[in-house]
Amino acid sequence: MNQELGERAAVMEVGREVGAVTQAAAILRAVAGARDALGVTAIARAAGVSPSTTLNILRTLVHEGFVALAPDTKTYRLGLGLLEVARPLLNRSDVELLQPGLQQVATEFEATASVWQVAPDDKALLLGRIVPASGIHIEFRLATRIPAYAGAIGRAVAAAGQRAGLLPRATLRARFGAIRWHVPVPFETYLEEVEAASGRGYAVDVGHLIRGVTSVAAALCDRNARPRLVVAAHLFQGQLTEERLAALGLGLRALVATAQPAMFGAAGTPGPPAPRRGGAR
């Protein structure tokens, strides 16, 4: 009986955050984000954790090798122990690193999830895609190339470029003029949609680039705020309600918010923090 109650309690605990782990993660991020080694007070302030708790957690992290202590200055840096746990990730491609998040999007929204590289020649190159379990879905061939400012992917790239001040309007107009749209969109409307994408952290194209296909996309930027990768989802026009389409956009934005600092060390994330998504439909 006691064992059964214990198992039930364990099930109920699934999904709940553990405060000490959350605080340790905040402390590690504070140490990682500092240019120089920091003392306990500075780390506590940056992590939003009390100094006494910070000190106790730092002692544990030092013991585990995740943080290194300089005894003479009483300051802390990241330790080599992090390489031990991170080593399996070091040789993975961008697609492999993003795959868990893309798989979740593909499953939850029954959409084809994809990752694109923003190339120097103003093209977006398809690096990988994950299709949903449903038999009918949007398909792209690997290494497909499209204009970097086309569709939802292009709006996301343009929004990132404009936020960083890297994309003058005249340049964007010239790039826009070279795009072949199945359903033409006026440039002024396109600009409004780019601005909307900049504000909410994801872009949408409803059947303009490819007739009958709705795409949603969000860009990952490097330390210089240049868009480097784009995560996107593609589905049949009308497949989702407006509410579900917005949820899909927030899901991609949340993926970017998690992956961008880890992959590029970028400090900024697009739009306000995304709410946590619920389970699949």
NUVEXKE-732939 format. One record per residue (C-alpha): residue in one letter; x, y, z; residue number from 0. Coordinates in pm, whole numbers, padded with zeros to 5 digits. Example, Ala and Ser with C-alpha at 12.3 -4.5 7.8 and 13.67 -1.06 7.14 Angstrom:
r A&east 01230&north -00450&up 00780&k 0
r S&east 01367&north -00106&up 00714&k 1
This chain:
r M&east 00000&north 00000&up 00000&k 0
r N&east 00276&north 00243&up 00096&k 1
r Q&east 00462&north 00157&up -00224&k 2
r E&east 00148&north 00228&up -00429&k 3
r L&east 00103&north 00566&up -00257&k 4
r G&east 00467&north 00645&up -00321&k 5
r E&east 00432&north 00568&up -00691&k 6
r R&east 00123&north 00787&up -00712&k 7
r A&east 00305&north 01072&up -00541&k 8
r A&east 00596&north 01032&up -00783&k 9
r V&east 00358&north 01058&up -01077&k 10
r M&east 00203&north 01372&up -00931&k 11
r E&east 00546&north 01529&up -00899&k 12
r V&east 00624&north 01491&up -01271&k 13
r G&east 00654&north 01830&up -01436&k 14
r R&east 00716&north 02026&up -01116&k 15
r E&east 01033&north 02232&up -01095&k 16
r V&east 01291&north 02167&up -00826&k 17
r G&east 01390&north 02500&up -00675&k 18
r A&east 01751&north 02408&up -00598&k 19
r V&east 01809&north 02290&up -00955&k 20
r T&east 01653&north 02606&up -01097&k 21
r Q&east 01875&north 02819&up -00873&k 22
r A&east 02184&north 02621&up -00969&k 23
r A&east 02104&north 02672&up -01336&k 24
r A&east 02062&north 03047&up -01282&k 25
r I&east 02396&north 03059&up -01101&k 26
r L&east 02571&north 02867&up -01381&k 27
r R&east 02425&north 03106&up -01639&k 28
r A&east 02540&north 03404&up -01433&k 29
r V&east 02894&north 03268&up -01414&k 30
r A&east 02892&north 03176&up -01784&k 31
r G&east 02765&north 03517&up -01888&k 32
r A&east 03037&north 03713&up -01708&k 33
r R&east 03348&north 03824&up -01891&k 34
r D&east 03560&north 03795&up -01575&k 35
r A&east 03546&north 03574&up -01268&k 36
r L&east 03285&north 03689&up -01016&k 37
r G&east 03249&north 03687&up -00640&k 38
r V&east 02953&north 03544&up -00454&k 39
r T&east 02769&north 03876&up -00418&k 40
r A&east 02791&north 03957&up -00789&k 41
r I&east 02681&north 03607&up -00885&k 42
r A&east 02389&north 03618&up -00643&k 43
r R&east 02276&north 03952&up -00782&k 44
r A&east 02299&north 03833&up -01143&k 45
r A&east 02122&north 03505&up -01069&k 46
r G&east 01852&north 03652&up -00848&k 47
r V&east 01940&north 03411&up -00566&k 48
r S&east 02020&north 03501&up -00206&k 49
r P&east 02393&north 03524&up -00125&k 50
r S&east 02380&north 03247&up 00134&k 51
r T&east 02203&north 03007&up -00103&k 52
r T&east 02440&north 03108&up -00382&k 53
r L&east 02742&north 03028&up -00168&k 54
r N&east 02607&north 02685&up -00075&k 55
r I&east 02524&north 02599&up -00433&k 56
r L&east 02863&north 02726&up -00555&k 57
r R&east 03039&north 02500&up -00305&k 58
r T&east 02850&north 02203&up -00448&k 59
r L&east 02921&north 02307&up -00806&k 60
r V&east 03292&north 02342&up -00723&k 61
r H&east 03290&north 01997&up -00567&k 62
r E&east 03133&north 01854&up -00885&k 63
r G&east 03383&north 02040&up -01106&k 64
r F&east 03119&north 02252&up -01281&k 65
r V&east 03261&north 02572&up -01133&k 66
r A&east 03623&north 02656&up -01043&k 67
r L&east 03719&north 02869&up -00742&k 68
r A&east 04019&north 03102&up -00738&k 69
r P&east 04118&north 03082&up -00367&k 70
r D&east 04321&north 03403&up -00365&k 71
r T&east 04040&north 03624&up -00499&k 72
r K&east 03740&north 03415&up -00388&k 73
r T&east 03598&north 03440&up -00738&k 74
r Y&east 03439&north 03179&up -00960&k 75
r R&east 03463&north 03070&up -01324&k 76
r L&east 03314&north 02780&up -01516&k 77
r G&east 03494&north 02453&up -01453&k 78
r L&east 03613&north 02179&up -01685&k 79
r G&east 03351&north 01945&up -01541&k 80
r L&east 03096&north 02106&up -01772&k 81
r L&east 03288&north 01973&up -02071&k 82
r E&east 03235&north 01621&up -01943&k 83
r V&east 02857&north 01651&up -01953&k 84
r A&east 02852&north 01869&up -02267&k 85
r R&east 03096&north 01661&up -02473&k 86
r P&east 02822&north 01456&up -02646&k 87
r L&east 02682&north 01782&up -02785&k 88
r L&east 03008&north 01926&up -02914&k 89
r N&east 03024&north 01732&up -03239&k 90
r R&east 02655&north 01749&up -03323&k 91
r S&east 02525&north 01944&up -03618&k 92
r D&east 02283&north 02234&up -03589&k 93
r V&east 02002&north 02006&up -03704&k 94
r E&east 02082&north 01747&up -03436&k 95
r L&east 02089&north 02013&up -03166&k 96
r L&east 01751&north 02149&up -03272&k 97
r Q&east 01593&north 01811&up -03343&k 98
r P&east 01417&north 01756&up -03005&k 99
r G&east 01242&north 02092&up -03027&k 100
r L&east 01155&north 02042&up -03394&k 101
r Q&east 01018&north 01696&up -03322&k 102
r Q&east 00791&north 01838&up -03053&k 103
r V&east 00658&north 02101&up -03295&k 104
r A&east 00603&north 01843&up -03571&k 105
r T&east 00415&north 01611&up -03337&k 106
r E&east 00206&north 01869&up -03154&k 107
r F&east 00091&north 02062&up -03461&k 108
r E&east 00107&north 01785&up -03725&k 109
r A&east 00335&north 02008&up -03931&k 110
r T&east 00660&north 01959&up -04119&k 111
r A&east 00927&north 02122&up -03900&k 112
r S&east 01246&north 02246&up -04064&k 113
r V&east 01572&north 02429&up -04001&k 114
r W&east 01726&north 02662&up -04259&k 115
r Q&east 02068&north 02823&up -04283&k 116
r V&east 02086&north 03188&up -04386&k 117
r A&east 02359&north 03185&up -04651&k 118
r P&east 02580&north 03484&up -04748&k 119
r D&east 02432&north 03489&up -05100&k 120
r D&east 02089&north 03595&up -04969&k 121
r K&east 01956&north 03243&up -04991&k 122
r A&east 01809&north 03017&up -04724&k 123
r L&east 01933&north 02658&up -04742&k 124
r L&east 01728&north 02369&up -04599&k 125
r L&east 01952&north 02177&up -04359&k 126
r G&east 01696&north 01931&up -04229&k 127
r R&east 01329&north 01861&up -04171&k 128
r I&east 01112&north 01643&up -03953&k 129
r V&east 00775&north 01526&up -04081&k 130
r P&east 00474&north 01446&up -03861&k 131
r A&east 00347&north 01093&up -03812&k 132
r S&east 00039&north 01167&up -04021&k 133
r G&east 00065&north 01032&up -04374&k 134
r I&east -00024&north 01359&up -04550&k 135
r H&east 00219&north 01646&up -04494&k 136
r I&east 00423&north 01918&up -04666&k 137
r E&east 00751&north 01784&up -04807&k 138
r F&east 01075&north 01963&up -04898&k 139
r R&east 01387&north 01813&up -05048&k 140
r L&east 01703&north 01855&up -04844&k 141
r A&east 01933&north 02132&up -04971&k 142
r T&east 01634&north 02321&up -05112&k 143
r R&east 01728&north 02688&up -05158&k 144
r I&east 01486&north 02980&up -05147&k 145
r P&east 01540&north 03359&up -05141&k 146
r A&east 01640&north 03453&up -04786&k 147
r Y&east 01362&north 03713&up -04760&k 148
r A&east 01080&north 03501&up -04901&k 149
r G&east 00784&north 03361&up -04713&k 150
r A&east 00767&north 03330&up -04335&k 151
r I&east 01137&north 03243&up -04328&k 152
r G&east 01218&north 03566&up -04511&k 153
r R&east 00999&north 03779&up -04287&k 154
r A&east 01176&north 03632&up -03983&k 155
r V&east 01517&north 03702&up -04139&k 156
r A&east 01415&north 04056&up -04237&k 157
r A&east 01275&north 04125&up -03889&k 158
r A&east 01601&north 04013&up -03727&k 159
r G&east 01806&north 04220&up -03972&k 160
r Q&east 01600&north 04532&up -03914&k 161
r R&east 01609&north 04493&up -03535&k 162
r A&east 01988&north 04487&up -03556&k 163
r G&east 02003&north 04780&up -03799&k 164
r L&east 02171&north 04557&up -04060&k 165
r L&east 01907&north 04579&up -04333&k 166
r P&east 01829&north 04918&up -04490&k 167
r R&east 01482&north 04951&up -04638&k 168
r A&east 01621&north 05007&up -04988&k 169
r T&east 01816&north 04680&up -04968&k 170
r L&east 01510&north 04493&up -04848&k 171
r R&east 01300&north 04640&up -05130&k 172
r A&east 01556&north 04521&up -05386&k 173
r R&east 01564&north 04169&up -05238&k 174
r F&east 01184&north 04164&up -05221&k 175
r G&east 01158&north 04256&up -05589&k 176
r A&east 01348&north 03943&up -05690&k 177
r I&east 01111&north 03702&up -05510&k 178
r R&east 00857&north 03496&up -05705&k 179
r W&east 00536&north 03476&up -05502&k 180
r H&east 00257&north 03235&up -05600&k 181
r V&east 00013&north 03490&up -05454&k 182
r P&east 00176&north 03836&up -05479&k 183
r V&east 00191&north 04054&up -05168&k 184
r P&east 00245&north 04434&up -05183&k 185
r F&east 00578&north 04552&up -05046&k 186
r E&east 00409&north 04781&up -04791&k 187
r T&east 00204&north 04488&up -04662&k 188
r Y&east 00521&north 04279&up -04645&k 189
r L&east 00690&north 04552&up -04439&k 190
r E&east 00397&north 04559&up -04197&k 191
r E&east 00422&north 04182&up -04158&k 192
r V&east 00798&north 04209&up -04097&k 193
r E&east 00732&north 04466&up -03826&k 194
r A&east 00469&north 04241&up -03671&k 195
r A&east 00715&north 03950&up -03678&k 196
r S&east 00975&north 04165&up -03503&k 197
r G&east 00731&north 04247&up -03225&k 198
r R&east 00599&north 03899&up -03155&k 199
r G&east 00912&north 03696&up -03228&k 200
r Y&east 00784&north 03484&up -03517&k 201
r A&east 00663&north 03536&up -03875&k 202
r V&east 00373&north 03390&up -04071&k 203
r D&east 00310&north 03341&up -04443&k 204
r V&east -00039&north 03227&up -04537&k 205
r G&east -00025&north 03091&up -04889&k 206
r H&east 00174&north 03373&up -05050&k 207
r L&east 00507&north 03204&up -05122&k 208
r I&east 00351&north 02862&up -05193&k 209
r R&east -00018&north 02856&up -05269&k 210
r G&east -00214&north 02653&up -05015&k 211
r V&east 00077&north 02630&up -04766&k 212
r T&east 00098&north 02817&up -04437&k 213
r S&east 00444&north 02860&up -04286&k 214
r V&east 00554&north 02995&up -03948&k 215
r A&east 00918&north 03079&up -03872&k 216
r A&east 01154&north 03227&up -03612&k 217
r A&east 01519&north 03326&up -03656&k 218
r L&east 01823&north 03243&up -03444&k 219
r C&east 02083&north 03519&up -03434&k 220
r D&east 02451&north 03519&up -03342&k 221
r R&east 02632&north 03749&up -03098&k 222
r N&east 02633&north 04025&up -03360&k 223
r A&east 02253&north 03995&up -03396&k 224
r R&east 02286&north 03856&up -03748&k 225
r P&east 02027&north 03590&up -03839&k 226
r R&east 02209&north 03261&up -03886&k 227
r L&east 01942&north 02990&up -03873&k 228
r V&east 01566&north 02980&up -03904&k 229
r V&east 01333&north 02721&up -03753&k 230
r A&east 01002&north 02686&up -03935&k 231
r A&east 00686&north 02480&up -03956&k 232
r H&east 00483&north 02417&up -04271&k 233
r L&east 00126&north 02293&up -04297&k 234
r F&east -00176&north 02308&up -04522&k 235
r Q&east -00359&north 02640&up -04534&k 236
r G&east -00659&north 02628&up -04300&k 237
r Q&east -00523&north 02326&up -04112&k 238
r L&east -00502&north 02520&up -03784&k 239
r T&east -00728&north 02776&up -03624&k 240
r E&east -00588&north 03123&up -03560&k 241
r E&east -00539&north 03033&up -03193&k 242
r R&east -00348&north 02716&up -03277&k 243
r L&east -00143&north 02901&up -03539&k 244
r A&east -00045&north 03155&up -03273&k 245
r A&east 00043&north 02869&up -03038&k 246
r L&east 00266&north 02725&up -03310&k 247
r G&east 00442&north 03060&up -03345&k 248
r L&east 00496&north 03079&up -02971&k 249
r G&east 00634&north 02726&up -02976&k 250
r L&east 00895&north 02820&up -03236&k 251
r R&east 00976&north 03138&up -03045&k 252
r A&east 01029&north 02933&up -02730&k 253
r L&east 01260&north 02697&up -02918&k 254
r V&east 01466&north 02995&up -03038&k 255
r A&east 01476&north 03144&up -02688&k 256
r T&east 01628&north 02820&up -02559&k 257
r A&east 01856&north 02731&up -02849&k 258
r Q&east 01994&north 03073&up -02946&k 259
r P&east 02198&north 03143&up -02629&k 260
r A&east 02324&north 02785&up -02621&k 261
r M&east 02428&north 02772&up -02986&k 262
r F&east 02546&north 03129&up -03048&k 263
r G&east 02587&north 03286&up -02705&k 264
r A&east 02351&north 03565&up -02809&k 265
r A&east 02223&north 03772&up -02521&k 266
r G&east 01894&north 03874&up -02679&k 267
r T&east 01591&north 03663&up -02761&k 268
r P&east 01307&north 03760&up -02992&k 269
r G&east 01001&north 03913&up -02833&k 270
r P&east 00888&north 03876&up -02472&k 271
r P&east 00934&north 03544&up -02290&k 272
r A&east 00710&north 03277&up -02440&k 273
r P&east 00461&north 03099&up -02216&k 274
r R&east 00505&north 02728&up -02170&k 275
r R&east 00309&north 02517&up -02409&k 276
r G&east 00073&north 02248&up -02305&k 277
r G&east 00060&north 01894&up -02438&k 278
r A&east -00033&north 01780&up -02785&k 279
r R&east -00381&north 01813&up -02921&k 280
